Amino acid sequence: MDIGRKLGILVFFGVPAIIGGGIIYHIFDGNYLPVFVYETLLLSIAGAFLSK
């Protein structure tokens, strides 16, 4: 996998991390624990794609 594809995968997962993190924060009334879980899940999925 070339570097361009890896950067594309990071951008593809970066946008939902920023937008989705704010949405999760709002849904759970300002609690950071669900945001941390959501971000960890996205990071692990992105890591799985990048490790190939």
CHARMM internal coordinates of N, CA and C (Angstrom, degrees):
IC EDIT
DIST 1 N 1 CA 1.4423
DIST 1 CA 1 C 1.5282
ANGL 1 N 1 CA 1 C 107.87
DIST 1 C 2 N 1.3207
ANGL 1 CA 1 C 2 N 116.76
DIHE 1 N 1 CA 1 C 2 N 128.63
DIST 2 N 2 CA 1.4550
ANGL 1 C 2 N 2 CA 119.80
DIHE 1 CA 1 C 2 N 2 CA -177.84
DIST 2 CA 2 C 1.5281
ANGL 2 N 2 CA 2 C 111.99
DIHE 1 C 2 N 2 CA 2 C -82.48
DIST 2 C 3 N 1.3212
ANGL 2 CA 2 C 3 N 115.93
DIHE 2 N 2 CA 2 C 3 N 170.60
DIST 3 N 3 CA 1.4616
ANGL 2 C 3 N 3 CA 121.39
DIHE 2 CA 2 C 3 N 3 CA -173.71
DIST 3 CA 3 C 1.5299
ANGL 3 N 3 CA 3 C 111.76
DIHE 2 C 3 N 3 CA 3 C -67.51
DIST 3 C 4 N 1.3201
ANGL 3 CA 3 C 4 N 117.34
DIHE 3 N 3 CA 3 C 4 N -33.09
DIST 4 N 4 CA 1.4613
ANGL 3 C 4 N 4 CA 120.07
DIHE 3 CA 3 C 4 N 4 CA 178.50
DIST 4 CA 4 C 1.5215
ANGL 4 N 4 CA 4 C 112.49
DIHE 3 C 4 N 4 CA 4 C -63.44
DIST 4 C 5 N 1.3151
ANGL 4 CA 4 C 5 N 115.01
DIHE 4 N 4 CA 4 C 5 N -40.42
DIST 5 N 5 CA 1.4707
ANGL 4 C 5 N 5 CA 118.98
DIHE 4 CA 4 C 5 N 5 CA 178.93
DIST 5 CA 5 C 1.5267
ANGL 5 N 5 CA 5 C 110.72
DIHE 4 C 5 N 5 CA 5 C -67.94
DIST 5 C 6 N 1.3187
ANGL 5 CA 5 C 6 N 117.28
DIHE 5 N 5 CA 5 C 6 N -39.08
DIST 6 N 6 CA 1.4625
ANGL 5 C 6 N 6 CA 120.40
DIHE 5 CA 5 C 6 N 6 CA 178.21
DIST 6 CA 6 C 1.5232
ANGL 6 N 6 CA 6 C 111.43
DIHE 5 C 6 N 6 CA 6 C -64.21
DIST 6 C 7 N 1.3201
ANGL 6 CA 6 C 7 N 117.08
DIHE 6 N 6 CA 6 C 7 N -41.87
DIST 7 N 7 CA 1.4614
ANGL 6 C 7 N 7 CA 120.19
DIHE 6 CA 6 C 7 N 7 CA 177.43
DIST 7 CA 7 C 1.5216
ANGL 7 N 7 CA 7 C 111.22
DIHE 6 C 7 N 7 CA 7 C -65.57
DIST 7 C 8 N 1.3211
ANGL 7 CA 7 C 8 N 117.06
DIHE 7 N 7 CA 7 C 8 N -36.69
DIST 8 N 8 CA 1.4568
ANGL 7 C 8 N 8 CA 120.60
DIHE 7 CA 7 C 8 N 8 CA 176.59
DIST 8 CA 8 C 1.5199
ANGL 8 N 8 CA 8 C 112.15
DIHE 7 C 8 N 8 CA 8 C -63.42
DIST 8 C 9 N 1.3162
ANGL 8 CA 8 C 9 N 116.60
DIHE 8 N 8 CA 8 C 9 N -39.40
DIST 9 N 9 CA 1.4677
ANGL 8 C 9 N 9 CA 120.53
DIHE 8 CA 8 C 9 N 9 CA 177.65
DIST 9 CA 9 C 1.5249
ANGL 9 N 9 CA 9 C 110.15
DIHE 8 C 9 N 9 CA 9 C -65.35
DIST 9 C 10 N 1.3237
ANGL 9 CA 9 C 10 N 117.56
DIHE 9 N 9 CA 9 C 10 N -40.84
DIST 10 N 10 CA 1.4682
ANGL 9 C 10 N 10 CA 120.48
DIHE 9 CA 9 C 10 N 10 CA 178.69
DIST 10 CA 10 C 1.5260
ANGL 10 N 10 CA 10 C 111.34
DIHE 9 C 10 N 10 CA 10 C -64.23
DIST 10 C 11 N 1.3191
ANGL 10 CA 10 C 11 N 117.66
DIHE 10 N 10 CA 10 C 11 N -39.98
DIST 11 N 11 CA 1.4729
ANGL 10 C 11 N 11 CA 120.55
DIHE 10 CA 10 C 11 N 11 CA 176.95
DIST 11 CA 11 C 1.5182
ANGL 11 N 11 CA 11 C 109.91
DIHE 10 C 11 N 11 CA 11 C -67.03
DIST 11 C 12 N 1.3338
ANGL 11 CA 11 C 12 N 116.27
DIHE 11 N 11 CA 11 C 12 N -41.24
DIST 12 N 12 CA 1.4577
ANGL 11 C 12 N 12 CA 120.79
DIHE 11 CA 11 C 12 N 12 CA -179.98
DIST 12 CA 12 C 1.5288
ANGL 12 N 12 CA 12 C 111.52
DIHE 11 C 12 N 12 CA 12 C -60.16
DIST 12 C 13 N 1.3214
ANGL 12 CA 12 C 13 N 118.07
DIHE 12 N 12 CA 12 C 13 N -35.36
DIST 13 N 13 CA 1.4620
ANGL 12 C 13 N 13 CA 121.36
DIHE 12 CA 12 C 13 N 13 CA 178.18
DIST 13 CA 13 C 1.5210
ANGL 13 N 13 CA 13 C 112.44
DIHE 12 C 13 N 13 CA 13 C -91.92
DIST 13 C 14 N 1.3229
ANGL 13 CA 13 C 14 N 117.87
DIHE 13 N 13 CA 13 C 14 N -16.49
DIST 14 N 14 CA 1.4620
ANGL 13 C 14 N 14 CA 120.78
DIHE 13 CA 13 C 14 N 14 CA -179.73
DIST 14 CA 14 C 1.5142
ANGL 14 N 14 CA 14 C 112.96
DIHE 13 C 14 N 14 CA 14 C -73.94
DIST 14 C 15 N 1.3169
ANGL 14 CA 14 C 15 N 116.56
DIHE 14 N 14 CA 14 C 15 N -38.96
DIST 15 N 15 CA 1.4610
ANGL 14 C 15 N 15 CA 120.20
DIHE 14 CA 14 C 15 N 15 CA -179.43
DIST 15 CA 15 C 1.5362
ANGL 15 N 15 CA 15 C 111.21
DIHE 14 C 15 N 15 CA 15 C -64.57
DIST 15 C 16 N 1.3373
ANGL 15 CA 15 C 16 N 119.83
DIHE 15 N 15 CA 15 C 16 N -48.23
DIST 16 N 16 CA 1.4656
ANGL 15 C 16 N 16 CA 117.94
DIHE 15 CA 15 C 16 N 16 CA 176.38
DIST 16 CA 16 C 1.5302
ANGL 16 N 16 CA 16 C 113.20
DIHE 15 C 16 N 16 CA 16 C -64.31
DIST 16 C 17 N 1.3239
ANGL 16 CA 16 C 17 N 116.99
DIHE 16 N 16 CA 16 C 17 N -26.88
DIST 17 N 17 CA 1.4632
ANGL 16 C 17 N 17 CA 118.88
DIHE 16 CA 16 C 17 N 17 CA 178.70
DIST 17 CA 17 C 1.5198
ANGL 17 N 17 CA 17 C 110.32
DIHE 16 C 17 N 17 CA 17 C -66.57
DIST 17 C 18 N 1.3222
ANGL 17 CA 17 C 18 N 117.36
DIHE 17 N 17 CA 17 C 18 N -42.22
DIST 18 N 18 CA 1.4620
ANGL 17 C 18 N 18 CA 120.75
DIHE 17 CA 17 C 18 N 18 CA -178.71
DIST 18 CA 18 C 1.5244
ANGL 18 N 18 CA 18 C 111.08
DIHE 17 C 18 N 18 CA 18 C -74.11
DIST 18 C 19 N 1.3183
ANGL 18 CA 18 C 19 N 116.98
DIHE 18 N 18 CA 18 C 19 N -51.77
DIST 19 N 19 CA 1.4647
ANGL 18 C 19 N 19 CA 121.25
DIHE 18 CA 18 C 19 N 19 CA -177.82
DIST 19 CA 19 C 1.5311
ANGL 19 N 19 CA 19 C 110.56
DIHE 18 C 19 N 19 CA 19 C -69.05
DIST 19 C 20 N 1.3179
ANGL 19 CA 19 C 20 N 116.48
DIHE 19 N 19 CA 19 C 20 N -48.56
DIST 20 N 20 CA 1.4654
ANGL 19 C 20 N 20 CA 120.81
DIHE 19 CA 19 C 20 N 20 CA -178.20
DIST 20 CA 20 C 1.5138
ANGL 20 N 20 CA 20 C 112.54
DIHE 19 C 20 N 20 CA 20 C -65.38
DIST 20 C 21 N 1.3302
ANGL 20 CA 20 C 21 N 117.00
DIHE 20 N 20 CA 20 C 21 N -34.30
DIST 21 N 21 CA 1.4579
ANGL 20 C 21 N 21 CA 119.73
DIHE 20 CA 20 C 21 N 21 CA 177.22
DIST 21 CA 21 C 1.5176
ANGL 21 N 21 CA 21 C 111.98
DIHE 20 C 21 N 21 CA 21 C -61.42
DIST 21 C 22 N 1.3278
ANGL 21 CA 21 C 22 N 116.09
DIHE 21 N 21 CA 21 C 22 N -41.53
DIST 22 N 22 CA 1.4657
ANGL 21 C 22 N 22 CA 119.96
DIHE 21 CA 21 C 22 N 22 CA 177.06
DIST 22 CA 22 C 1.5148
ANGL 22 N 22 CA 22 C 112.57
DIHE 21 C 22 N 22 CA 22 C -66.62
DIST 22 C 23 N 1.3207
ANGL 22 CA 22 C 23 N 116.54
DIHE 22 N 22 CA 22 C 23 N -38.57
DIST 23 N 23 CA 1.4670
ANGL 22 C 23 N 23 CA 120.16
DIHE 22 CA 22 C 23 N 23 CA 179.13
DIST 23 CA 23 C 1.5194
ANGL 23 N 23 CA 23 C 110.43
DIHE 22 C 23 N 23 CA 23 C -66.99
DIST 23 C 24 N 1.3276
ANGL 23 CA 23 C 24 N 117.16
DIHE 23 N 23 CA 23 C 24 N -44.37
DIST 24 N 24 CA 1.4724
ANGL 23 C 24 N 24 CA 121.02
DIHE 23 CA 23 C 24 N 24 CA 178.68
DIST 24 CA 24 C 1.5270
ANGL 24 N 24 CA 24 C 110.39
DIHE 23 C 24 N 24 CA 24 C -62.97
DIST 24 C 25 N 1.3338
ANGL 24 CA 24 C 25 N 116.53
DIHE 24 N 24 CA 24 C 25 N -40.67
DIST 25 N 25 CA 1.4717
ANGL 24 C 25 N 25 CA 121.10
DIHE 24 CA 24 C 25 N 25 CA 178.25
DIST 25 CA 25 C 1.5309
ANGL 25 N 25 CA 25 C 110.55
DIHE 24 C 25 N 25 CA 25 C -60.15
DIST 25 C 26 N 1.3185
ANGL 25 CA 25 C 26 N 116.58
DIHE 25 N 25 CA 25 C 26 N -42.10
DIST 26 N 26 CA 1.4624
ANGL 25 C 26 N 26 CA 120.23
DIHE 25 CA 25 C 26 N 26 CA -179.33
DIST 26 CA 26 C 1.5234
ANGL 26 N 26 CA 26 C 111.73
DIHE 25 C 26 N 26 CA 26 C -70.57
DIST 26 C 27 N 1.3283
ANGL 26 CA 26 C 27 N 117.46
DIHE 26 N 26 CA 26 C 27 N -40.73
DIST 27 N 27 CA 1.4673
ANGL 26 C 27 N 27 CA 121.00
DIHE 26 CA 26 C 27 N 27 CA -178.02
DIST 27 CA 27 C 1.5220
ANGL 27 N 27 CA 27 C 110.68
DIHE 26 C 27 N 27 CA 27 C -63.92
DIST 27 C 28 N 1.3299
ANGL 27 CA 27 C 28 N 116.82
DIHE 27 N 27 CA 27 C 28 N -38.99
DIST 28 N 28 CA 1.4630
ANGL 27 C 28 N 28 CA 120.58
DIHE 27 CA 27 C 28 N 28 CA -177.78
DIST 28 CA 28 C 1.5178
ANGL 28 N 28 CA 28 C 112.90
DIHE 27 C 28 N 28 CA 28 C -94.40
DIST 28 C 29 N 1.3307
ANGL 28 CA 28 C 29 N 117.71
DIHE 28 N 28 CA 28 C 29 N 24.92
DIST 29 N 29 CA 1.4686
ANGL 28 C 29 N 29 CA 125.04
DIHE 28 CA 28 C 29 N 29 CA 172.18
DIST 29 CA 29 C 1.5199
ANGL 29 N 29 CA 29 C 113.70
DIHE 28 C 29 N 29 CA 29 C 53.73
DIST 29 C 30 N 1.3201
ANGL 29 CA 29 C 30 N 116.85
DIHE 29 N 29 CA 29 C 30 N 48.01
DIST 30 N 30 CA 1.4543
ANGL 29 C 30 N 30 CA 120.48
DIHE 29 CA 29 C 30 N 30 CA 172.70
DIST 30 CA 30 C 1.5115
ANGL 30 N 30 CA 30 C 115.29
DIHE 29 C 30 N 30 CA 30 C 81.13
DIST 30 C 31 N 1.3084
ANGL 30 CA 30 C 31 N 118.43
DIHE 30 N 30 CA 30 C 31 N 17.98
DIST 31 N 31 CA 1.4587
ANGL 30 C 31 N 31 CA 121.74
DIHE 30 CA 30 C 31 N 31 CA 177.90
DIST 31 CA 31 C 1.5314
ANGL 31 N 31 CA 31 C 108.55
DIHE 30 C 31 N 31 CA 31 C -93.03
DIST 31 C 32 N 1.3351
ANGL 31 CA 31 C 32 N 116.73
DIHE 31 N 31 CA 31 C 32 N 126.95
DIST 32 N 32 CA 1.4577
ANGL 31 C 32 N 32 CA 120.48
DIHE 31 CA 31 C 32 N 32 CA -176.52
DIST 32 CA 32 C 1.5309
ANGL 32 N 32 CA 32 C 114.20
DIHE 31 C 32 N 32 CA 32 C -83.88
DIST 32 C 33 N 1.3088
ANGL 32 CA 32 C 33 N 119.02
DIHE 32 N 32 CA 32 C 33 N -14.67
DIST 33 N 33 CA 1.4642
ANGL 32 C 33 N 33 CA 120.61
DIHE 32 CA 32 C 33 N 33 CA -178.41
DIST 33 CA 33 C 1.5287
ANGL 33 N 33 CA 33 C 112.31
DIHE 32 C 33 N 33 CA 33 C -62.61
DIST 33 C 34 N 1.3423
ANGL 33 CA 33 C 34 N 120.53
DIHE 33 N 33 CA 33 C 34 N -47.60
DIST 34 N 34 CA 1.4740
ANGL 33 C 34 N 34 CA 118.76
DIHE 33 CA 33 C 34 N 34 CA 176.88
DIST 34 CA 34 C 1.5263
ANGL 34 N 34 CA 34 C 112.68
DIHE 33 C 34 N 34 CA 34 C -63.19
DIST 34 C 35 N 1.3217
ANGL 34 CA 34 C 35 N 117.45
DIHE 34 N 34 CA 34 C 35 N -31.87
DIST 35 N 35 CA 1.4643
ANGL 34 C 35 N 35 CA 120.56
DIHE 34 CA 34 C 35 N 35 CA 177.26
DIST 35 CA 35 C 1.5263
ANGL 35 N 35 CA 35 C 109.64
DIHE 34 C 35 N 35 CA 35 C -65.85
DIST 35 C 36 N 1.3152
ANGL 35 CA 35 C 36 N 116.69
DIHE 35 N 35 CA 35 C 36 N -42.51
DIST 36 N 36 CA 1.4658
ANGL 35 C 36 N 36 CA 121.24
DIHE 35 CA 35 C 36 N 36 CA 178.48
DIST 36 CA 36 C 1.5348
ANGL 36 N 36 CA 36 C 110.58
DIHE 35 C 36 N 36 CA 36 C -61.89
DIST 36 C 37 N 1.3199
ANGL 36 CA 36 C 37 N 117.00
DIHE 36 N 36 CA 36 C 37 N -42.16
DIST 37 N 37 CA 1.4665
ANGL 36 C 37 N 37 CA 121.10
DIHE 36 CA 36 C 37 N 37 CA 178.65
DIST 37 CA 37 C 1.5288
ANGL 37 N 37 CA 37 C 110.44
DIHE 36 C 37 N 37 CA 37 C -64.61
DIST 37 C 38 N 1.3267
ANGL 37 CA 37 C 38 N 116.86
DIHE 37 N 37 CA 37 C 38 N -43.77
DIST 38 N 38 CA 1.4697
ANGL 37 C 38 N 38 CA 121.90
DIHE 37 CA 37 C 38 N 38 CA 179.44
DIST 38 CA 38 C 1.5282
ANGL 38 N 38 CA 38 C 110.90
DIHE 37 C 38 N 38 CA 38 C -62.49
DIST 38 C 39 N 1.3206
ANGL 38 CA 38 C 39 N 116.66
DIHE 38 N 38 CA 38 C 39 N -45.67
DIST 39 N 39 CA 1.4645
ANGL 38 C 39 N 39 CA 120.64
DIHE 38 CA 38 C 39 N 39 CA -179.84
DIST 39 CA 39 C 1.5347
ANGL 39 N 39 CA 39 C 111.13
DIHE 38 C 39 N 39 CA 39 C -65.76
DIST 39 C 40 N 1.3213
ANGL 39 CA 39 C 40 N 117.61
DIHE 39 N 39 CA 39 C 40 N -38.75
DIST 40 N 40 CA 1.4601
ANGL 39 C 40 N 40 CA 121.35
DIHE 39 CA 39 C 40 N 40 CA 178.22
DIST 40 CA 40 C 1.5262
ANGL 40 N 40 CA 40 C 111.00
DIHE 39 C 40 N 40 CA 40 C -64.71
DIST 40 C 41 N 1.3205
ANGL 40 CA 40 C 41 N 116.23
DIHE 40 N 40 CA 40 C 41 N -40.40
DIST 41 N 41 CA 1.4608
ANGL 40 C 41 N 41 CA 120.63
DIHE 40 CA 40 C 41 N 41 CA 177.42
DIST 41 CA 41 C 1.5282
ANGL 41 N 41 CA 41 C 110.83
DIHE 40 C 41 N 41 CA 41 C -62.57
DIST 41 C 42 N 1.3191
ANGL 41 CA 41 C 42 N 117.06
DIHE 41 N 41 CA 41 C 42 N -45.90
DIST 42 N 42 CA 1.4593
ANGL 41 C 42 N 42 CA 120.03
DIHE 41 CA 41 C 42 N 42 CA 179.11
DIST 42 CA 42 C 1.5337
ANGL 42 N 42 CA 42 C 111.41
DIHE 41 C 42 N 42 CA 42 C -64.26
DIST 42 C 43 N 1.3130
ANGL 42 CA 42 C 43 N 116.36
DIHE 42 N 42 CA 42 C 43 N -39.56
DIST 43 N 43 CA 1.4578
ANGL 42 C 43 N 43 CA 120.13
DIHE 42 CA 42 C 43 N 43 CA 179.49
DIST 43 CA 43 C 1.5209
ANGL 43 N 43 CA 43 C 111.51
DIHE 42 C 43 N 43 CA 43 C -64.47
DIST 43 C 44 N 1.3268
ANGL 43 CA 43 C 44 N 117.31
DIHE 43 N 43 CA 43 C 44 N -40.22
DIST 44 N 44 CA 1.4555
ANGL 43 C 44 N 44 CA 119.97
DIHE 43 CA 43 C 44 N 44 CA -179.91
DIST 44 CA 44 C 1.5315
ANGL 44 N 44 CA 44 C 111.60
DIHE 43 C 44 N 44 CA 44 C -69.10
DIST 44 C 45 N 1.3318
ANGL 44 CA 44 C 45 N 117.25
DIHE 44 N 44 CA 44 C 45 N -36.22
DIST 45 N 45 CA 1.4643
ANGL 44 C 45 N 45 CA 120.36
DIHE 44 CA 44 C 45 N 45 CA 177.71
DIST 45 CA 45 C 1.5296
ANGL 45 N 45 CA 45 C 109.65
DIHE 44 C 45 N 45 CA 45 C -68.63
DIST 45 C 46 N 1.3251
ANGL 45 CA 45 C 46 N 117.35
DIHE 45 N 45 CA 45 C 46 N -43.46
DIST 46 N 46 CA 1.4630
ANGL 45 C 46 N 46 CA 120.27
DIHE 45 CA 45 C 46 N 46 CA 177.72
DIST 46 CA 46 C 1.5221
ANGL 46 N 46 CA 46 C 110.58
DIHE 45 C 46 N 46 CA 46 C -63.28
DIST 46 C 47 N 1.3190
ANGL 46 CA 46 C 47 N 117.68
DIHE 46 N 46 CA 46 C 47 N -39.07
DIST 47 N 47 CA 1.4561
ANGL 46 C 47 N 47 CA 121.13
DIHE 46 CA 46 C 47 N 47 CA 177.14
DIST 47 CA 47 C 1.5160
ANGL 47 N 47 CA 47 C 112.64
DIHE 46 C 47 N 47 CA 47 C -63.05
DIST 47 C 48 N 1.3208
ANGL 47 CA 47 C 48 N 116.09
DIHE 47 N 47 CA 47 C 48 N -36.19
DIST 48 N 48 CA 1.4590
ANGL 47 C 48 N 48 CA 120.02
DIHE 47 CA 47 C 48 N 48 CA 177.78
DIST 48 CA 48 C 1.5221
ANGL 48 N 48 CA 48 C 110.87
DIHE 47 C 48 N 48 CA 48 C -66.20
DIST 48 C 49 N 1.3311
ANGL 48 CA 48 C 49 N 117.14
DIHE 48 N 48 CA 48 C 49 N -39.39
DIST 49 N 49 CA 1.4619
ANGL 48 C 49 N 49 CA 119.96
DIHE 48 CA 48 C 49 N 49 CA 177.62
DIST 49 CA 49 C 1.5142
ANGL 49 N 49 CA 49 C 111.15
DIHE 48 C 49 N 49 CA 49 C -69.30
DIST 49 C 50 N 1.3199
ANGL 49 CA 49 C 50 N 117.79
DIHE 49 N 49 CA 49 C 50 N -39.00
DIST 50 N 50 CA 1.4642
ANGL 49 C 50 N 50 CA 121.06
DIHE 49 CA 49 C 50 N 50 CA -177.64
DIST 50 CA 50 C 1.5168
ANGL 50 N 50 CA 50 C 113.14
DIHE 49 C 50 N 50 CA 50 C -73.24
DIST 50 C 51 N 1.3112
ANGL 50 CA 50 C 51 N 117.87
DIHE 50 N 50 CA 50 C 51 N -24.48
DIST 51 N 51 CA 1.4599
ANGL 50 C 51 N 51 CA 120.38
DIHE 50 CA 50 C 51 N 51 CA -177.72
DIST 51 CA 51 C 1.5269
ANGL 51 N 51 CA 51 C 112.76
DIHE 50 C 51 N 51 CA 51 C -75.87
DIST 51 C 52 N 1.3027
ANGL 51 CA 51 C 52 N 117.59
DIHE 51 N 51 CA 51 C 52 N -13.38
DIST 52 N 52 CA 1.4770
ANGL 51 C 52 N 52 CA 121.06
DIHE 51 CA 51 C 52 N 52 CA -179.75
DIST 52 CA 52 C 1.4954
ANGL 52 N 52 CA 52 C 111.60
DIHE 51 C 52 N 52 CA 52 C -71.92
END
COOR INIT
IC SEED 1 N 1 CA 1 C
IC BUILD
